[in-house]
Amino acid sequence: MASSSKPAASSGSKKDQLYDRCAEAPPDTVFYQRDLADMQVADDSASLMMLIQQLVDAHMLQVMTWEGQVCYKLRSRDEAAKLKSMTPDERLIFSHIESSGTAGIWTKTIKAKTGVTQTIMTKCLKQLESKALIKAINNVKFPTRKMYMLAHLMPSEDVVGGPWHQDGELDVDLIEALSNIVVRFIERESWVEQKQRGPSKVAIAKRKAYVLSSTNDIEAEPPLFKPPLGPHKLPLIPHPSSHRHYPTCASILAYIRASGVVDTSVALQEQDLQVLLDNLVFDGKIERMGALGYRSVRGAVDREGVGEEGDGNGLSQAPCGRCPVFSLCGEGGPVNAKSCVYFTEWLRTG
């Protein structure tokens, strides 16, 4: 709403003076009759209504309705000139497309509201497109419908599906690329490398006991479990239980925006990223930590040529779950839990 007590300009027609006063307001300002009266261009209500009608007839003011009240919105002089050059049918169709805003309007709806024939509507739409006044859009909810909106507007997320859609279709490549980036970032913030230290005296003694007790008829292989390693080739271990600084949706979004790793035509918002994080949780790639935090899921890292990295669960990650001589393991035997060096190392590094 605009309001001013500034006196009218002394030059130009009353109609131009009223238009210029409206143009002083911020773009997309909605004017009510009382706002136009406060500009003190017209002498009385009757004169004001005449000036408003002149601007409407010249397509310089757009008539609108807001909460049951008639209001007006200013058009640029260039836009008004383009509207003036249209045929009546083109102008009628354009007005309905304009009123649809960022939601767009279906061609079937245009035909029903205007009453024009299919031939005339097709011809008018083609003319308006050639003048760069309107554009066709793809609606993700109704992909088979041909819809139009004003050329300078950006479709709402309900229409285009937000940043996860491109030209009305799900952008699988973008989702996969961003998912990998998010998982790597969360993984980097979820684990720390264990400080380098030599094996304990107990571990050394158990290893020697294992070697001495081994017999030639048992071909023991190294366990399939190998703890994930960090950049310095040291085992990765979780943060202590008191850690409260796991990545959140807000911090992950800030990282994406700051790094510029993904260029999206539609700005990525927190609610959009939240949908992606929920899917990663469902896929078992990350897990929730507390109310807002996330941590990557550390799977077992198999020996080269055995399985995929990240396969396994809590049971299969333990050496016993994949021990090649598990059937020979028993109390008092050559292979047993008391002398198992791999089990001891797993407990120490896990």
N, C-alpha and C positions, 0 to 999 in steps of 0.2 A: 504494500500500500504506500502511495506517495502523497505527500501533503506539503504545501508551500504557500507562503503569503507574499512571494515575490511579485511585484507588479508586472503586467504584460509588457512585452517589447513594443516599442513604438513603430517599428517598421514591419512590412509584410502584412499579408491578410490575416484576419482573425484565425482562419483555419491553420495557416502555417505557424502562427504564434502558439497555438495550442499544441500543435505537433512538436514544435521545438521544445516547449516546456516539458512535454512527456519524454522527449529524448534525453533530457538532463538526468532522468532517473536511471538507476542501474538496469542492465539488460534483463529481460523477462519479468519486469515489474507488471503487476496486475493493477489496473486502475478501476476504481468504482466511480460512479457519477459524482459523489461528494468530493473525491480527490480532484477530479477535473474542475469542479466548481471552485475549489480552494485556490486554484491557479489564477483566478480573477482575470481570465481572458474575456469571458462572456459577461454581458451586463446583467443578464437574468437567466432563469432556467430555460425559457423558451429558446433564447439565443444559443445557450449551451447545447441543447439537444439538436439544434440545426447544425452547429459546427461538428458535433459528433457524427451526425448522419452524413455530412460531407466527407469526413475522413473515412467513414465506413464505405461509402460509395466509391471512394478513390482507392480502396483496399489498403489504406494506411493504418487503419485500426481493425483488429480482429475482435469480433463479438464473441464473448464466452459466457458461461454460466458457472458460478461457484457457490455451492450451498444454497441454491435457489435464487441467488441474486445475479443480475446481469452485470458483467464487468468487461473490461477491454484490455487488449494487449497490443503494443505497438509493433508495427512491421517496418522494416527498413524501406527506404525509398526505392532501392533496386528491386526488392522483393515485390513491392507494390506495383512497380512498372511491369514486371513479369506477369503478375496476376492480371493486370489490365490488358495485356496482349493475348490472353487466353480466350478461347471460345467459351460460351456459357457452359457447355458440357464439361470441358476441361476444368473450368473453375469449380463446378459443382463437385466433380470427383476429387479434385485437389483439396477442397475444404473438408471432405470426409477423411481423407488420408491425414490431413493436418491435425484434425481433432483426435485421431487415434494415438498421437504422441509416440512414445518409445515402444509401445506394444505392437504397433503396426495394425493393419486391417486386411482381412481376407477379401479376395476379389468377389467372391460370392456375396459377401456382406455389402460391398460397394454397390453391386448390381441391385441388391434388394432395397437399399436405402435411396438410391438415385433413380431407379426405375428406367435406366437407359438400356438399350439393347446390348447384346454381347459384342456385336460388331463395333458399335460406337465406343463402348468401354475399352475394348482392346486398342482401338485407334488412339483414344485419349491417353491411355497409359503409356503407349509407345511415344507419343509426343512429349509427355511430361518427363519421361526418362531421358529423351534426347536433349532436353533443356536442362538436365541435371537438377531437376526439382524434386524428384522422387527416386527411390531405389527399391528393388526387390530384395526380400530377406527370406532366410530359411528359419522356420520355427521348429525347434527340436521336439516340441510336443505334438506338432501336426506337420510332419515332414512332407506330406503330399499336398498341402495347401500352398497356393501361391499368394504371398502377402507383400504389402507395400508399406513404406513409411517415408517421411521426408528425408531427402538426401543428406542433410547436414546433421541428422540425429544419429546417436548410437543406440542400437537395440538394447532393451533391458535384458537382464540375465535370465528372466523367465522365458525369453524368446530364444536367445542364442545358447543358453545352457551354461553361461559363465566361462571361465578360462579353460574348462575341460572339453570344450567343443570348438570345432573349426568348420565353418561353412555348414553348420547344422548337423555335423557328425562328430562322434566321440573321437577326440584326438588321442589315440592310443600311444603314439610316439612321445607326446609331451608328458603323458601320465607316467610312462615307464621311465623316461629320463629324469623327471623330477622325483619319482619314487627312489631311484638309485641315489640321487644326490641327498635326499632327506635321510635315507638309511645310513649312508656313509657319515653324515654329520652327527647323527645320533650315536652311531657306533663309536666315533672318535671321542664323544663326550661321556660315554657310558662305562668305559673300561680304562684301567691304568696298567702300565707294565710293572711287573713284579721286580723289585730291586734285586740286582744280581748278587748271588751268594753261592758259595760252594755247598756240596752235599754234606749233611750232618754226619757225625761219627757213627750214629746208629744206622744211617742209610748205607754207609760204606761197609759196615760190618755185615749187614744183611745181604748186600750184593756179593760179598766174598763167600758168605755161607751158601748163597744160592748157586754160585759157580762150583763150589766144592761138592755140593749135593747133587748136581746135575749128572745124569747118566747118559750114556751114548745112545740108548734106544729111545730117548725122547727128543724129538726135534722141535724145540720150542722156538717160536717166531716172536719177534717184537710185537707188542700189543698194537691193535689197530688205532687205538686212541692216541692222538697227539694234540696237546693243548694249543689253542690259538696263540700266535705270537704277534707281538707288536713291532713297530718299525725298527727296534734295536734287537730283534730276534729273541726277546724275552717273553715268557708267558704273560698273557693278559689276565688280570684278576679284577673282580668287581670292586666298586667303591665300598667303603664301610657302610654299615646300616644307618649310620647317622648322616650320610650324605644327603643334602637337600637341594642340590643344584643340577638336577637332570634337565635336559632341554624341554622346553614347553612349546606349545603351538606358537605363541608370540615370539619367543626367541628364535625358533626355526624360521619363521617368516622374516624376521629382521635379518637373519643370515642370508636368506635367499635374495632379499632386496639389496643388501649391501654388496653382495658378491656379483650380482648381475648374471648369474649362471643360466637363468632362463628368461627368454624374451617372450612375453605373452601379449597378445593384442588387447586382451582385457586384463585390467589390473587385478593381481592376485590378492584376495582379501583373506582375513583370518578364518572366516567361516568356510571358504573354499578349501584352504589347507587342512582344516579340521576334518573334512570329508575324506581327504587323502590319508590322513593319519589313522582314522578309524578303519579304513580298508587295510592299511598295513598291519594294524593290530589283528584284524580278522585273518589275514594271511599268515600270521605267526612270525612276521619279520621284526616287529617291535612289540614292546609290552609297556603297560602303564606303570608308572612309579608314583604313588601318591595321587593327589587329586588332579595335578596338571602335568606332571613330568612324564617323560618317555625314556625307555632304555632299549637298546637293541638286544635281540635274542641271540645268545652265543651258542651255536650248535657245535657238535663234534666235528673236528677237522680230520678226515680220514687220511690214510696213507695214499701216496700217489697211485692212481689207477683203481682205487677202491671207493666207489660211491661218489657223491657230490659234496662239496664243502657246505657245511651247515646242516647235513642230514644227522639224524639221531635225536635222542632225548636223554633225560637224566640217567636212565638205566644203561643205554648203549654207550654213553660217554664214559662210564666207569670201565676200567680195564676188564673187570669180570664179565661185563656184558658182551665183549668180543674177544675174550681170551682164547687163543688157538688150542690150549691144553686144558680147557675148563673141566673136561670130563675126568682128567687125571688129578685135579686139585683136591686135596683132602688133608685132614689133620694128620700130621706125622709122616706124610708122603714127601716125595722129592719136590713137589709143587704144592705150596700151601699159603694161606693168607698171611701167616706170621713172617715168612721169609720172602714174600712177594715184593720185590723192589719197585715194580711198576705201580702197584697199589699204593705204596708209601709215597712215591713221587706224585701220584695223582691227588692224594689227600693234601700234600704240602702245596701244590701249585693251584689246586682248585679253589 
